[in-house]
Amino acid sequence: MDKERRYVTYLAGELRKLGVENVGPSHCTGFEASQVLKEYYKTNYFQIRMGECINL
């Protein structure tokens, strides 16, 4: 996971550079990658569940 963790952390940084302020991964992201995003985005992280609606 160390290599994957570094890659997901890199991607999170790139998303931030693009102006992405919030992330909401779903089950397809996987548990470990979701944890990395949660650590990186902190309060701007939310878990998407099947059938859930978000307001943009």
DOZA-653068 format. One record per residue (C-alpha): residue number from 1; residue in three letters; x, y, z. Coordinates in steps of 0.5 Angstrom, whole numbers, plus 500, padded with zeros to 3 digits. Example, Ala and Ser with C-alpha at 12.3 -4.5 7.8 and 13.67 -1.06 7.14 Angstrom:
REM residues 2
+-----+-----+------+-------+-----+
:   k :   r : east : north :  up :
+-----+-----+------+-------+-----+
:   1 : ALA :  525 :   491 : 516 :
:   2 : SER :  527 :   498 : 514 :
+-----+-----+------+-------+-----+
This chain:
REM residues 56
+-----+-----+------+-------+-----+
:   k :   r : east : north :  up :
+-----+-----+------+-------+-----+
:   1 : MET :  500 :   500 : 500 :
:   2 : ASP :  506 :   505 : 501 :
:   3 : LYS :  507 :   506 : 494 :
:   4 : GLU :  499 :   507 : 493 :
:   5 : ARG :  499 :   511 : 499 :
:   6 : ARG :  504 :   516 : 496 :
:   7 : TYR :  500 :   516 : 489 :
:   8 : VAL :  494 :   517 : 492 :
:   9 : THR :  497 :   523 : 496 :
:  10 : TYR :  500 :   526 : 490 :
:  11 : LEU :  493 :   525 : 486 :
:  12 : ALA :  490 :   529 : 492 :
:  13 : GLY :  495 :   535 : 492 :
:  14 : GLU :  494 :   535 : 484 :
:  15 : LEU :  486 :   535 : 486 :
:  16 : ARG :  487 :   541 : 491 :
:  17 : LYS :  492 :   545 : 485 :
:  18 : LEU :  486 :   544 : 481 :
:  19 : GLY :  481 :   548 : 486 :
:  20 : VAL :  478 :   541 : 488 :
:  21 : GLU :  475 :   543 : 495 :
:  22 : ASN :  471 :   537 : 497 :
:  23 : VAL :  472 :   530 : 496 :
:  24 : GLY :  467 :   524 : 496 :
:  25 : PRO :  469 :   518 : 494 :
:  26 : SER :  465 :   512 : 494 :
:  27 : HIS :  466 :   504 : 495 :
:  28 : CYS :  470 :   503 : 488 :
:  29 : THR :  475 :   508 : 491 :
:  30 : GLY :  477 :   502 : 496 :
:  31 : PHE :  478 :   503 : 504 :
:  32 : GLU :  485 :   505 : 504 :
:  33 : ALA :  485 :   510 : 498 :
:  34 : SER :  479 :   513 : 502 :
:  35 : GLN :  483 :   513 : 508 :
:  36 : VAL :  488 :   517 : 505 :
:  37 : LEU :  483 :   522 : 502 :
:  38 : LYS :  480 :   523 : 509 :
:  39 : GLU :  487 :   525 : 512 :
:  40 : TYR :  488 :   530 : 506 :
:  41 : TYR :  482 :   533 : 506 :
:  42 : LYS :  480 :   533 : 513 :
:  43 : THR :  473 :   536 : 514 :
:  44 : ASN :  472 :   537 : 507 :
:  45 : TYR :  472 :   529 : 506 :
:  46 : PHE :  465 :   526 : 506 :
:  47 : GLN :  463 :   519 : 504 :
:  48 : ILE :  458 :   518 : 498 :
:  49 : ARG :  453 :   512 : 499 :
:  50 : MET :  449 :   509 : 494 :
:  51 : GLY :  442 :   513 : 493 :
:  52 : GLU :  445 :   519 : 497 :
:  53 : CYS :  444 :   526 : 494 :
:  54 : ILE :  449 :   531 : 495 :
:  55 : ASN :  447 :   539 : 493 :
:  56 : LEU :  452 :   543 : 489 :
+-----+-----+------+-------+-----+
